[in-house]
Amino acid sequence: MNERIQRDAAVVPTRFWESLPNGRVACTVCPNHCRLAEGQRGACFVRAALGGEVVLTTYGRSSGFCIDPIEKKPLNHFLPGTPVLSFGTAGCNLTCRFCQNWSISKSRETDILADAASPKQIAAAALHHGCPSVAFTYNDPVIFLEYAVDIARACHEVGVRTVAVTAGYINPEPRREFFAHMDAANVDLKGFTKDFYQRVCGATLSAVQDTLVYLVKETDVWVELTTLLIPGENDRDEEVDAMTRWIAAELGSEVPLHFTAFHPDYKMTDRPPTPPETLTRARAIARANGLHYVYTGNVHDEAGGSTTCPGCGQRVIGRDWYEITDWQLDDHGRCRRCGYSCAGFFAGPPGRWGARRQPVRLGVS
């Protein structure tokens, strides 16, 4: 997309790019490696060539803020029951045909970015509203890396933690920079075949696998995974079996996995919603392959949403949608029955935010 881009408060320089011999510049944030002529935007829409460098064009601008339950990200093992101040910008570096946030992530209109906020304002808003964390969500934060990192720094200065909801499609050097400032991440593992990633998402599976291994083995970021199961696309038992065997072998049995239900949207309105039994079957396969914490989402399934102790089998966290209905962990996250340490990031008793979703305007109570 060629258009006139002018420097203003929302346009800031970036580090992850390189000059090309033909006068173009290449963005090196993600494996798309977009080669851009002057004034041209990358596939993500928000990074563009201007003045012989790559700039971020949406710094300090958001598509809106909302307080969500942390379980909606979904994160079941990170500060359970607490509210999280959530926001996104515009654009995305993937082209998922099933995107369920497409009005934001596929936007090519900067006028959806109505809420302006500095990093310090966002950190202050989280404190004001009693949110122990801020989530970069709705669209992938790796594309607004500079803004996200500055927000994370401001949040950490006042004791607020940060959460990335991401597809994990990012190159190694910016990956180190980005995740060095994140406390938790939910990573979409969108399927487990090269064909699905290339044909449906416009990405590569191997790059996401590399990110997952990096996060689990080389960082202290708390990681959970989400796979949206789409009928006829990535829901075969054989694919679920291969994926969960890989997770167990390469990431370990303690990484939580969420299987969530698809509903027809964006460019996949011809597919039916995911039957609940597909999620239940996938959960059983994952548990049989040794994963300790496997959940179902976007459906009403109390058993599939609750946490059981890997040590004794007792239910230690009961959930009904986003409501916590039972809590059998001590203040250190250990099972009260057998003492097994439940994997996760716990800070004493659970919060009581529940299922509420509260839109907010920064600076407005």
Buried (B, 14 or more C-beta within 10 A) or exposed (E): EEEEBEEEEBBBBBEBBEEEEEEBBBBBBBBBBBBBEBBBBBBBBBBBBBEEEBBBBBBBBBBBBBBBBBBBBBBBBBBBBBBBBBBBBBBBBBBBBBBBBBBBBBBEEBEBBEBEBBBBBBBBBBBBBEBBBBBBBBBBBBBBBBBBBBBBBBBBEEEBBBBBBBBBBBBEEBBEBBBEBBBBBBBBBBBBBEEBBEEBBBBBBEBBBBBBEBBBEEBEBBBBBBBBBBBEBBBBEEBBBBBBBBBBEEBBBBBBBBBBBBBBBBBBEEBEBBBBEBBBBBBEBBBEBBBBBBBBBBBEBBEBBBBBBBBEEBBBBBBBBBBBEBBBBBEEBBBEEEEBBBBBBBBEEBBEBBEEBEEBEBEEE
